[in-house]
Amino acid sequence: MTHRTVIVGAGIAGVSAAAALRSAGYDGTIDLIGQEPELPYRRPPVSKEIVRGDKSADEIRIKKAEWYEQQGIGLRLGASVVGLDVDARAVRLSEGDPLLYDHLLLATGGRARSPWQAAGVRTLRGLADVPRLKDELAAKKAVVIVGAGLIGSEIAASARGLGCDVTLLETASLPLPRLLPPELGQMYVDLHRAEGTDLHTGVMVSSIEDHDGQTDVRAVDGRTWTAPVVVVAVGMDPHVELAEVAGIVIASPADGGGIVVDDRGRTSAPGVFAAGDVANQPNGVLGGRHRVEHWQGAQNHGTAVGKVMAGGDDAFVEVPWCWSDQYGANLQVAGWPEGSHDMVVHGSIADRDFIAYLLDDGVVRGAVSIGRPRDVRSARAWIGDHARLDEVLEPSA
Ligand SMILES: Cc1cc2nc3c(=O)[nH]c(=O)nc-3n(C[C@H](O)[C@H](O)[C@H](O)COP(=O)(O)OP(=O)(O)OC[C@H]3O[C@@H](n4cnc5c(N)ncnc54)[C@H](O)[C@@H]3O)c2cc1C
């Protein structure tokens, strides 16, 4: 009997899982269902080259259209899965007949969070969000960005590159608070300000309201910023609704949210897997659980879970790694740099040519770098091995 696999979500996790199934010799059917009408694309350039107008959508496709056909993958775009019956092993689509599955992968990613709905408010998660914002930035309109995490900071850099007046507001005392220790967060304060971005930290936004064709961003302390465009970049919410309604175990927001999976991507329902940004997975290096929102993590997780769905049995263990491009500086972050650690820096933070190793009792737990990608690769291996920095850098004779 033909085996049937349905993948919900045609982002990098879903596409990677489909590719891994075929590479592993799986010869059953694969239906890959994507809500977005676009041929699957790489999301990271959206806040960089795409919003700046330096690349077109066709330059950021994950695979060419023919690839899906050649691989025998039934790609359905602009289609949503709106219901899941785990007992009948069936999913319901927005249009057409239900699909039965033997294996189901939920690779549904998430949506940009926006607590505010004013007409001037924009968010950026995918290509559909781009045209209006790109035109507004290209017209050099002033922009206020709420949130100096990875995406908000990148939009600030892109908007400055286009000649906009940019105000960047952050609740924490430093930018990139989830990625960087304080010493390095300060480097990004200096970088934003040197590039002409008006950065304000310690700002708790209380309301965003339209006002005579402009939009006012008001903070709890009464300060107000006004601009024609406000980009809200305060994180994402994982798309867990399908799983939740079907009774699959979901992590609480305090535990990072997302669909709870084991180290092979299996959810609490038989035959149902989850991968990528939506998956709350065991941390195979440090213990505990976490949800990763990084491109390479989603890609490798999708691949690993695809192999398991094809009959493999390898656990997914990975040291997280991500990058961010702002004002021409390529930041790379590996492992778990947050929390209180000792820091050993090689190179020069001021010159933006360094690697900072973050240590717990001498053991490498994270690394942050600009300009030293090879050192970051070594650091990732050391983090995975729980290596002591003094031993790997200066091995005793
Ligand atoms: C603007 C931006 C810039 C980024 N830059 C970087 C970066 O520089 N470096 C980095 O490491 N990471 C970056 N990331 C994060 C990275 O892109 C994500 O971690 C990655 O895309 C997650 O992939 P995914 O496949 O898990 O989810 P997604 O990419 O979110 O894909 C999930 C797909 O599932 C679809 N879907 C959801 N529900 C349904 C349904 N019911 N039916 C059908 N389809 C559904 C969604 O529409 C979506 O297309 C960035 C993210 C954004 C938004």
The ligand as an SDF file (V2000), in Angstrom:
LIG
                    3D

 53 58  0  0  0  0  0  0  0  0999 V2000
   12.1400   38.9570    8.3010 C   0  0  0  0  0  0  0  0  0  0  0  0
   12.8990   37.8070    8.8950 C   0  0  0  0  0  0  0  0  0  0  0  0
   14.2930   37.7970    8.8620 C   0  0  0  0  0  0  0  0  0  0  0  0
   14.9910   36.7270    9.4010 C   0  0  0  0  0  0  0  0  0  0  0  0
   16.3590   36.7580    9.3900 N   0  0  0  0  0  0  0  0  0  0  0  0
   17.0590   35.7210    9.9200 C   0  0  0  0  0  0  0  0  0  0  0  0
   18.4750   35.7380    9.9190 C   0  0  0  0  0  0  0  0  0  0  0  0
   19.1170   36.6850    9.4550 O   0  0  0  0  0  0  0  0  0  0  0  0
   19.1250   34.6690   10.4400 N   0  0  0  0  0  0  0  0  0  0  0  0
   18.4590   33.5970   10.9810 C   0  0  0  0  0  0  0  0  0  0  0  0
   19.1110   32.6490   11.4490 O   0  0  0  0  0  0  0  0  0  0  0  0
   17.0980   33.5630   11.0070 N   0  0  0  0  0  0  0  0  0  0  0  0
   16.3970   34.5940   10.4980 C   0  0  0  0  0  0  0  0  0  0  0  0
   15.0170   34.5760   10.5220 N   0  0  0  0  0  0  0  0  0  0  0  0
   14.3200   33.4100   11.1110 C   0  0  0  0  0  0  0  0  0  0  0  0
   14.1080   32.3060   10.0790 C   0  0  0  0  0  0  0  0  0  0  0  0
   13.6970   32.8430    8.8640 O   0  0  0  0  0  0  0  0  0  0  0  0
   13.0810   31.3030   10.6190 C   0  0  0  0  0  0  0  0  0  0  0  0
   13.6620   30.6890   11.7510 O   0  0  0  0  0  0  0  0  0  0  0  0
   12.6880   30.2370    9.5970 C   0  0  0  0  0  0  0  0  0  0  0  0
   12.1500   30.8190    8.4400 O   0  0  0  0  0  0  0  0  0  0  0  0
   11.6620   29.2540   10.2020 C   0  0  0  0  0  0  0  0  0  0  0  0
   11.2950   28.3320    9.2230 O   0  0  0  0  0  0  0  0  0  0  0  0
    9.9810   27.4120    9.4040 P   0  0  0  0  0  0  0  0  0  0  0  0
    9.9060   26.5980    8.1540 O   0  0  0  0  0  0  0  0  0  0  0  0
   10.0160   26.7260   10.7140 O   0  0  0  0  0  0  0  0  0  0  0  0
    8.7550   28.4260    9.4970 O   0  0  0  0  0  0  0  0  0  0  0  0
    8.2290   29.5320    8.4450 P   0  0  0  0  0  0  0  0  0  0  0  0
    9.3540   30.0840    7.6480 O   0  0  0  0  0  0  0  0  0  0  0  0
    7.4100   30.4810    9.2610 O   0  0  0  0  0  0  0  0  0  0  0  0
    7.2700   28.7080    7.4640 O   0  0  0  0  0  0  0  0  0  0  0  0
    6.0510   28.1870    7.9130 C   0  0  0  0  0  0  0  0  0  0  0  0
    5.0700   28.2190    6.7590 C   0  0  0  0  0  0  0  0  0  0  0  0
    3.8970   27.5110    7.1580 O   0  0  0  0  0  0  0  0  0  0  0  0
    2.7640   28.1820    6.6220 C   0  0  0  0  0  0  0  0  0  0  0  0
    1.5730   27.7770    7.3880 N   0  0  0  0  0  0  0  0  0  0  0  0
    1.2670   28.0710    8.6740 C   0  0  0  0  0  0  0  0  0  0  0  0
    0.0780   27.5090    9.0140 N   0  0  0  0  0  0  0  0  0  0  0  0
   -0.3830   26.8550    7.9160 C   0  0  0  0  0  0  0  0  0  0  0  0
   -1.5550   26.1140    7.6320 C   0  0  0  0  0  0  0  0  0  0  0  0
   -2.4890   25.9020    8.5670 N   0  0  0  0  0  0  0  0  0  0  0  0
   -1.7230   25.6080    6.3850 N   0  0  0  0  0  0  0  0  0  0  0  0
   -0.7590   25.7870    5.4380 C   0  0  0  0  0  0  0  0  0  0  0  0
    0.3760   26.4890    5.6550 N   0  0  0  0  0  0  0  0  0  0  0  0
    0.5740   27.0150    6.8810 C   0  0  0  0  0  0  0  0  0  0  0  0
    3.1330   29.6440    6.7980 C   0  0  0  0  0  0  0  0  0  0  0  0
    2.3450   30.4620    5.9710 O   0  0  0  0  0  0  0  0  0  0  0  0
    4.6160   29.6160    6.3810 C   0  0  0  0  0  0  0  0  0  0  0  0
    4.7580   29.8060    4.9980 O   0  0  0  0  0  0  0  0  0  0  0  0
   14.2930   35.6490    9.9970 C   0  0  0  0  0  0  0  0  0  0  0  0
   12.8850   35.6710   10.0410 C   0  0  0  0  0  0  0  0  0  0  0  0
   12.1930   36.7360    9.4930 C   0  0  0  0  0  0  0  0  0  0  0  0
   10.6880   36.7440    9.5660 C   0  0  0  0  0  0  0  0  0  0  0  0
  1  2  1  0
  2  3  1  0
  2 52  2  0
  3  4  2  0
  4  5  1  0
  4 50  1  0
  5  6  2  0
  6  7  1  0
  6 13  1  0
  7  8  2  0
  7  9  1  0
  9 10  1  0
 10 11  2  0
 10 12  1  0
 12 13  2  0
 13 14  1  0
 14 15  1  0
 14 50  1  0
 15 16  1  0
 16 17  1  0
 16 18  1  0
 18 19  1  0
 18 20  1  0
 20 21  1  0
 20 22  1  0
 22 23  1  0
 23 24  1  0
 24 25  2  0
 24 26  1  0
 24 27  1  0
 27 28  1  0
 28 29  2  0
 28 30  1  0
 28 31  1  0
 31 32  1  0
 32 33  1  0
 33 34  1  0
 33 48  1  0
 34 35  1  0
 35 36  1  0
 35 46  1  0
 36 37  1  0
 36 45  1  0
 37 38  2  0
 38 39  1  0
 39 40  1  0
 39 45  2  0
 40 41  1  0
 40 42  2  0
 42 43  1  0
 43 44  2  0
 44 45  1  0
 46 47  1  0
 46 48  1  0
 48 49  1  0
 50 51  2  0
 51 52  1  0
 52 53  1  0
M  END
$$$$
